[in-house]
Amino acid sequence: MTYDQVKRAPNKVVGSRAVERALKKRLAHTVVIAEDADQHLLAELIQLAEASGIPVESVDSMHKLGRAAGIDVPTSAVALLKG
């Protein structure tokens, strides 16, 4: 997964809480996590995604992931939504 793919995704949610909600509602088709985010937080998201059969991709930087998602702050996770 590249930052450009996150940037081009028409439907996405940004931030760990929003990603968690999207996973629980089965709205996500892919989750992108930043490797430099808190590992405890990421472990919960990864577990939820894997339990639902949703692929988890990783990128190296929270700052770059936030910018790719269209926000000016770092983010730990982005969910790309179905439809």
C-alpha positions in Angstrom: 0.0 0.0 0.0 1.4 3.4 -0.9 0.5 6.8 0.4 -0.8 7.6 -3.1 -3.4 4.8 -2.9 -4.6 6.2 0.4 -4.7 9.7 -1.1 -6.7 8.5 -4.1 -9.2 6.4 -2.1 -12.6 8.0 -2.5 -14.0 6.7 0.8 -11.9 6.5 4.0 -12.0 7.2 7.7 -9.0 8.5 9.6 -7.9 7.8 13.1 -7.9 4.8 15.4 -11.4 5.3 16.8 -13.0 5.8 13.4 -11.1 2.8 12.0 -12.3 0.7 15.0 -15.9 1.8 14.3 -15.6 1.0 10.6 -14.2 -2.4 11.4 -17.0 -3.3 13.8 -19.6 -2.2 11.3 -17.8 -4.1 8.5 -17.5 -1.0 6.4 -13.8 -1.3 5.7 -12.1 -3.3 2.9 -8.5 -2.4 3.9 -6.8 -1.0 7.0 -3.6 1.0 6.7 -1.5 1.4 9.8 1.6 3.5 10.5 4.6 1.5 11.8 5.7 4.3 14.1 2.3 4.4 16.0 1.7 3.0 19.5 2.1 -0.8 19.1 -0.6 -1.5 21.8 -3.1 0.6 19.8 -2.2 -1.0 16.5 -2.4 -4.5 18.0 -6.1 -4.0 18.8 -6.9 -2.7 15.3 -4.9 -5.6 13.7 -6.8 -8.1 15.8 -10.2 -6.7 14.8 -9.2 -6.5 11.1 -7.9 -10.1 11.0 -10.9 -11.4 12.9 -13.1 -9.9 10.1 -10.8 -11.1 7.3 -9.8 -7.5 6.3 -6.3 -7.0 5.1 -3.9 -4.8 7.0 -1.2 -2.9 5.1 1.5 -0.8 6.8 3.4 2.4 6.0 6.4 3.8 7.8 5.2 7.3 9.0 2.2 8.6 10.9 3.0 12.1 9.5 2.9 11.0 5.9 -0.2 8.8 6.5 -2.0 11.8 7.9 -1.1 14.0 4.9 -2.1 11.3 2.5 -5.4 11.0 4.2 -6.0 14.8 3.8 -5.3 16.0 7.3 -2.5 18.1 8.7 -1.8 16.0 11.8 -0.2 12.5 12.2 -2.6 9.5 12.2 -2.0 6.0 13.3 -4.5 4.3 11.0 -6.8 4.8 8.0 -9.6 2.5 6.8 -10.4 2.4 3.2 -14.2 1.9 2.9 -16.3 -0.3 0.7 -18.2 1.2 -2.1 
